[in-house]
């Protein structure tokens, strides 16, 4: 499964990002790595090598979180998708209730075995 962003997607994502200086690793490479870790639920250390070191991606993610960089990126992407009619805001609520057996909750008198 290819999770890397295309050039068209980067045209949307790049403007809200901070200006890239010499000290920064390529934004595209690192953000693709961050997206991979977040989508897969993987530890940073298990990020594929093609995205660079996991420690750099983690550091960039951690440093960009307090200034709402991720919220700005999401808002930009959602606004463009809504303008193109690609987002449909339908929601469903499920009222299903799943009950455990009374002994599963540790009821007094439950037999352990």
C-alpha positions, 0 to 999 in steps of 0.5 A: 500500500503506497501512502506517499503523497502525490505532487498534486497533493503536495501542492495543497499541503506545502503552502501552510508549512513553515519555510524550509531552511537548510537545517530541515530535512525535506518536508515531503519525506518527513511528513510522509513518514509521520502520516505512515506512523499515524496511519499504521499505529506503529512506533516511530522506530519502525518507520520505513527507512525511505522516510528517514530516521524515525527520531527526526519525524517524531521531533518534527511532529512534536515541535509542530503540534503546539503551534497548531500546524497539523490543525492548519494543514487539516483545515486547508485540505478540508476546505479545498475538498469541500470546495471541490464537492469531495466531502459529504458530511453525513453522520450516523449514530449507532445506539447498539448496546453490548452487555457483558455477562454479570460475572464478567464485571466481577460480581461478588459470588462469581466463580473463578476458574 
